[in-house]
Each structure stands twice: as structure tokens, then as C-alpha cells.
């Protein structure tokens, strides 16, 4: 007798093969049969009218801290995700010495929009080294599977202390980082994560540690990572990191290089064309340099008290180095505003690209009538230019004006081209991060609802393939991502006529009652991890720790 038989569903097995009516039998945590199953299961699940697919693999999350208090990885668990990769962009909480904990948390607060109070209340520091962190996660018994990248910024801080945000490493420090990289790979890291992105600034407005690394340091560390002929390098790139640099890092390591973030940039139409051409050339030449793309527009809610979209501008250092109570003085300063205009005019790097017509007022305490107006419209109505109109409203509201900015990926036709391209990797949920700005944890259900059902840009089979087998293959995760006999039984059951990501909403469910944006799923009825249900009838099944089925993945393919 099988443990569970899912009967009568439409199986989309992850390979890209045509959907078919079939039963799925599960035993011992693995797929036992796919087809017509005559034998009964101890439990039976009627999936008539629904799709039965492999669980989704989200390779770009930031649950490093959240997993220490939330073994269910909300919101991802709602959306059919069964495996998450953490440590992206080089931001992690291990390795971390006790004396560096506060700086680490403040950097995560600054660069990834995580609540400092929630992390201070929620993290139980039962670890220091990276191997200890993996053991700690395994002991917490997560509900989902976890694969962890070693974080470059965390590694630099562990070896260099505060100097990690000030200078390049010495040869002795690089050698010690290389030793710790080998140690992490032997302990079960899936690879190494890093960032050279100018928008990534940490505590005090200083660059995150990985941005101070020389290219020789990067080359040494990826070589150490690849010595065991396993692992991958994930990097969020800045303007100074070119495609040929990424190819060189592949050659140094012999391992795949995955880069983020490949968005449609309306300010530079040639950017998408040139990067796609390089990606296609690498694919033809067998060079695994693969971009992560998003199926959602990049929008952020923000205030002038939490101005993440602007923090990459050079002029914003004048804000970062002042205490928050002095920010209104900076914003009111004419020289600061002129510097911002100059940064925008010369396209100096920031997440915000100068499209004031894509920045809307969500809520103004002093002017509720402005809801829905763009900053461009506000400027026209007040006779000011857009910079002055933006700051005037923010200051009048005591920095509490809520804006939403359309930053990138706003051209739907070009986004469709990116996500349907055979050489891109659909990812970039950033789940667990930017909690006060956005929630893209539902990228999987958005892809299935918007791009498959509504826009017909991808077939159902192709979309499931891109959410399952493709990330498993690229990230060298064995026996997952396909409904095949002998594979681990990570399974999601959803209604193709209803599946979608709900709009973000506020929830006060972090430690200490801290708020965050969450996005719930529609149409996802059941989800299984290693053969054990974790979602049933759309609700998370909370279990005692010993019964939670997730694994910390430590073995990967070459």
C-alpha cells in the first residue's frame, strides 16, 4: 500500500512533456508511480480538475534570518514552493562572530529591508560558523527544503571585521576566506553568493563588504568553491561587472555563474538587447553564465523615511551619514536636490531611473486627494519641477507620504520576451527581503495566472518546466523538479483556472508584532515536501518539529 495516491489530476511532470491525466503514487517520501495506479494509498487525494506538478524551486530568496523563527517560510509555502535557496547576493547571518551580530543585522535592515526589531527578537544565535548554521537549520526541522549559499559579505566580515566595509583584503585574509569557502562547500553549501551592485549599501551607508573585494579576490574564492567539482557562483552585478568578467569567473571555477538581476530597463533599451546577445553566445559556446529574470514588474512602496529606491545615488550618501532625525534638513537643502538632479541626468546608478511619471502617491496624510497622482502630475499642478514637488510633499507629510515606484520591468512585451527566452532563469522573488517595500514571493503563481492563463505567453507545460526542472538542473539539485519514479515527492496541486498571487497586504506577524507585506495565493490547494503534506485545502499544516518534512540539502550534482 502506498502512503498517498493523488488521483485523477492533470499531471504536468516538469519535463515540458504534454500534460496528461494520471495518478501519482507516493511512498517513503518519493514518487512511487505516475500513471494508472490500481493499488490504494493509506491516504487518497482527489485532484480532478486540478494540475499536479513538481513543487516549485525558488532559487533567489532571503530567508536566512526568517528560517530561524519561521520554519514554514511564509509567504513562499503558500505559493507551491517546496525548495528555497538562501544566501543570495552574499547576504547571510553565518558565518558571524558574536561581536559582529549587530552590524550584520543592521546591514540586512539597510540593504534587504528586513525589520531590525524582528531579527533582534526572533533570531536564536545557536551558531557561529557556516557548518554550524547548516546544522542549526537542520535541527529546527523546516517545512520546506533549504539549500544555502555561503555569503561573501558575511565571509569578509567574519575574517576582516569592520575593515570589510573599508578596504580590499590582504593576501592572508583572502587565503583565510578561501579556506572557509572550502570548509563551507564540504559542509554542504550549494555555492557562493556575492554582490557588486552599487545599490547595495550596508550599515551607515557604507558599501556592503563584497563591493570592496578586488576581482582577484573573487577569482580566488570561486576557484576554492569549485575545487570539489561542485557548487555555483551567484552574483548581483553592478555597472563595473561585465559579462566577460562573469565568463572569467566561470573559467576560474569551472562552475556555473548565475547573475542577477536581468530586468527590462526602460532608460536603456540597448541593455536588454546586448545582454541577451551575450547570453545566447555563452549558451552556444557551452559557457554556463545564466541570468535571473523576473516575471513581475519591479515596483516598490516607499517613504522618504525608508527611501531604498534612491540609496544607490552618490548624492544619497549625504542622507545615509546623518541620523534619521536630520534627514528633513538634507531633503530641504537646495544643493542636495541639485546633486540628485545631476545624478539622474548622468544616469549614475540607483534602482530609481528618473521616471517620475512611474512614481505615484499611494497615501498622503496631508493631501488624501493626491492618491493615484504621479509625481509628474503633481509637479505640473504645483508649478515645480519633479524633484522639488516630490520633496515638498514628503516634507509636508513628515516623511510619511507613501509612494509606489515602477522601477523596471514595466514594459510587458519585453518582460514576456525575457521570461520566454530559453537561456534565462525565472527567479528573483527576493522572498524574505524588502518586507516594507514589496512582496514578490508569489512569482510562481503570478507566472501561472498572468503569463500562462491570461496572456498566453507561455504554455502551462513550459511554465511548470521553468519553475521546476530548469532551476533543479541549473543549480545541480538532484532528484527534484520532475515527477518521476524514484524522485523526491515534492508536489504541488493547483487549479489552473484560478491560480494567482493576491495583491500585497500588510500583516503584523513578524517577531515583536513587526509589520511586513505578504502576498497570499489563490488556487493552490495542496503542497507536499518529501511526500508529506505541508499545505492542504489552501492552508498551511502546522506540525510539531519532529514531523516537519523539509531537508537541508547538502549533496549536489557535479
KAGI-V382664 format. One record per residue. N is the residue number from 1. RES is the residue in one small letter. SS is DSSP state (h for helix, s for strand, l for the rest). Layout:
BEGIN
n | res | ss
N | RES | SS
N | RES | SS
END
This chain:
BEGIN
n | res | ss
1 | x | l
2 | x | s
3 | x | s
4 | x | s
5 | x | s
6 | x | s
7 | x | s
8 | x | s
9 | x | s
10 | x | s
11 | x | s
12 | x | s
13 | x | l
14 | x | l
15 | x | l
16 | x | l
17 | x | l
18 | x | l
19 | x | l
20 | x | s
21 | x | s
22 | x | s
23 | x | s
24 | x | s
25 | x | s
26 | x | s
27 | x | s
28 | x | l
29 | x | l
30 | x | s
31 | x | s
32 | x | s
33 | x | s
34 | x | s
35 | x | s
36 | x | l
37 | x | l
38 | x | l
39 | x | l
40 | x | l
41 | x | s
42 | x | s
43 | x | s
44 | x | s
45 | x | s
46 | x | s
47 | x | l
48 | x | l
49 | x | l
50 | x | l
51 | x | s
52 | x | s
53 | x | s
54 | x | s
55 | x | l
56 | x | s
57 | x | s
58 | x | s
59 | x | l
60 | x | l
61 | x | s
62 | x | l
63 | x | l
64 | x | l
65 | x | l
66 | x | h
67 | x | h
68 | x | h
69 | x | l
70 | x | l
71 | x | l
72 | x | l
73 | x | l
74 | x | l
75 | x | l
76 | x | h
77 | x | h
78 | x | h
79 | x | h
80 | x | l
81 | x | s
82 | x | s
83 | x | s
84 | x | s
85 | x | s
86 | x | s
87 | x | l
88 | x | h
89 | x | h
90 | x | h
91 | x | l
92 | x | l
93 | x | l
94 | x | l
95 | x | l
96 | x | l
97 | x | l
98 | x | h
99 | x | h
100 | x | h
101 | x | h
102 | x | h
103 | x | h
104 | x | h
105 | x | h
106 | x | h
107 | x | h
108 | x | h
109 | x | h
110 | x | h
111 | x | h
112 | x | h
113 | x | l
114 | x | l
115 | x | l
116 | x | h
117 | x | h
118 | x | h
119 | x | h
120 | x | h
121 | x | h
122 | x | h
123 | x | l
124 | x | l
125 | x | l
126 | x | l
127 | x | l
128 | x | l
129 | x | l
130 | x | h
131 | x | h
132 | x | h
133 | x | h
134 | x | h
135 | x | h
136 | x | h
137 | x | h
138 | x | h
139 | x | h
140 | x | h
141 | x | l
142 | x | l
143 | x | l
144 | x | l
145 | x | s
146 | x | s
147 | x | s
148 | x | s
149 | x | s
150 | x | s
151 | x | s
152 | x | h
153 | x | h
154 | x | h
155 | x | h
156 | x | h
157 | x | h
158 | x | h
159 | x | h
160 | x | h
161 | x | h
162 | x | h
163 | x | h
164 | x | h
165 | x | h
166 | x | l
167 | x | l
168 | x | l
169 | x | l
170 | x | l
171 | x | h
172 | x | h
173 | x | h
174 | x | h
175 | x | h
176 | x | h
177 | x | h
178 | x | h
179 | x | h
180 | x | h
181 | x | h
182 | x | h
183 | x | h
184 | x | h
185 | x | h
186 | x | h
187 | x | h
188 | x | l
189 | x | l
190 | x | l
191 | x | s
192 | x | s
193 | x | s
194 | x | s
195 | x | s
196 | x | l
197 | x | l
198 | x | l
199 | x | l
200 | x | l
201 | x | s
202 | x | l
203 | x | h
204 | x | h
205 | x | h
206 | x | l
207 | x | s
208 | x | l
209 | x | h
210 | x | h
211 | x | h
212 | x | h
213 | x | l
214 | x | l
215 | x | h
216 | x | h
217 | x | h
218 | x | h
219 | x | h
220 | x | h
221 | x | h
222 | x | h
223 | x | h
224 | x | h
225 | x | h
226 | x | h
227 | x | h
228 | x | h
229 | x | l
230 | x | l
231 | x | l
232 | x | s
233 | x | s
234 | x | s
235 | x | s
236 | x | s
237 | x | l
238 | x | l
239 | x | l
240 | x | l
241 | x | l
242 | x | l
243 | x | h
244 | x | h
245 | x | h
246 | x | h
247 | x | h
248 | x | h
249 | x | h
250 | x | h
251 | x | h
252 | x | h
253 | x | h
254 | x | l
255 | x | l
256 | x | l
257 | x | s
258 | x | s
259 | x | s
260 | x | s
261 | x | s
262 | x | s
263 | x | l
264 | x | l
265 | x | l
266 | x | l
267 | x | l
268 | x | l
269 | x | h
270 | x | h
271 | x | h
272 | x | h
273 | x | h
274 | x | h
275 | x | h
276 | x | h
277 | x | h
278 | x | h
279 | x | h
280 | x | h
281 | x | h
282 | x | h
283 | x | h
284 | x | h
285 | x | l
286 | x | l
287 | x | l
288 | x | l
289 | x | s
290 | x | s
291 | x | s
292 | x | s
293 | x | s
294 | x | l
295 | x | l
296 | x | l
297 | x | l
298 | x | s
299 | x | s
300 | x | s
301 | x | s
302 | x | s
303 | x | s
304 | x | l
305 | x | l
306 | x | s
307 | x | l
308 | x | h
309 | x | h
310 | x | h
311 | x | l
312 | x | l
313 | x | l
314 | x | h
315 | x | h
316 | x | h
317 | x | h
318 | x | h
319 | x | h
320 | x | h
321 | x | l
322 | x | l
323 | x | l
324 | x | h
325 | x | h
326 | x | h
327 | x | h
328 | x | h
329 | x | h
330 | x | h
331 | x | h
332 | x | h
333 | x | l
334 | x | h
335 | x | h
336 | x | h
337 | x | h
338 | x | h
339 | x | h
340 | x | h
341 | x | h
342 | x | h
343 | x | h
344 | x | h
345 | x | h
346 | x | l
347 | x | l
348 | x | l
349 | x | l
350 | x | l
351 | x | l
352 | x | l
353 | x | l
354 | x | l
355 | x | l
356 | x | h
357 | x | h
358 | x | h
359 | x | s
360 | x | s
361 | x | s
362 | x | s
363 | x | s
364 | x | l
365 | x | l
366 | x | l
367 | x | l
368 | x | h
369 | x | h
370 | x | h
371 | x | l
372 | x | l
373 | x | l
374 | x | s
375 | x | h
376 | x | h
377 | x | h
378 | x | h
379 | x | h
380 | x | h
381 | x | h
382 | x | h
383 | x | l
384 | x | l
385 | x | l
386 | x | h
387 | x | h
388 | x | h
389 | x | h
390 | x | h
391 | x | h
392 | x | h
393 | x | h
394 | x | h
395 | x | h
396 | x | h
397 | x | l
398 | x | l
399 | x | l
400 | x | l
401 | x | l
402 | x | s
403 | x | s
404 | x | s
405 | x | s
406 | x | s
407 | x | s
408 | x | s
409 | x | l
410 | x | l
411 | x | l
412 | x | h
413 | x | h
414 | x | h
415 | x | h
416 | x | h
417 | x | h
418 | x | h
419 | x | h
420 | x | h
421 | x | l
422 | x | l
423 | x | l
424 | x | s
425 | x | s
426 | x | s
427 | x | l
428 | x | l
429 | x | l
430 | x | l
431 | x | s
432 | x | l
433 | x | l
434 | x | l
435 | x | l
436 | x | l
437 | x | l
438 | x | l
439 | x | l
440 | x | l
441 | x | l
442 | x | l
443 | x | h
444 | x | h
445 | x | h
446 | x | h
447 | x | h
448 | x | h
449 | x | h
450 | x | h
451 | x | h
452 | x | h
453 | x | h
454 | x | h
455 | x | l
456 | x | l
457 | x | l
458 | x | l
459 | x | l
460 | x | h
461 | x | h
462 | x | h
463 | x | h
464 | x | h
465 | x | h
466 | x | h
467 | x | h
468 | x | l
469 | x | h
470 | x | h
471 | x | h
472 | x | h
473 | x | h
474 | x | h
475 | x | l
476 | x | l
477 | x | s
478 | x | l
479 | x | l
480 | x | l
481 | x | l
482 | x | l
483 | x | l
484 | x | l
485 | x | l
486 | x | l
487 | x | l
488 | x | s
489 | x | l
490 | x | l
491 | x | s
492 | x | s
493 | x | s
494 | x | s
495 | x | l
496 | x | l
497 | x | l
498 | x | l
499 | x | l
500 | x | s
501 | x | s
502 | x | l
503 | x | l
504 | x | l
505 | x | s
506 | x | s
507 | x | s
508 | x | l
509 | x | l
510 | x | l
511 | x | h
512 | x | h
513 | x | h
514 | x | l
515 | x | l
516 | x | s
517 | x | s
518 | x | s
519 | x | l
520 | x | l
521 | x | s
522 | x | s
523 | x | l
524 | x | s
525 | x | s
526 | x | s
527 | x | s
528 | x | s
529 | x | s
530 | x | l
531 | x | l
532 | x | s
533 | x | s
534 | x | s
535 | x | s
536 | x | s
537 | x | l
538 | x | l
539 | x | s
540 | x | s
541 | x | l
542 | x | l
543 | x | l
544 | x | l
545 | x | h
546 | x | h
547 | x | h
548 | x | l
549 | x | l
550 | x | l
551 | x | l
552 | x | s
553 | x | l
554 | x | l
555 | x | l
556 | x | s
557 | x | l
558 | x | l
END
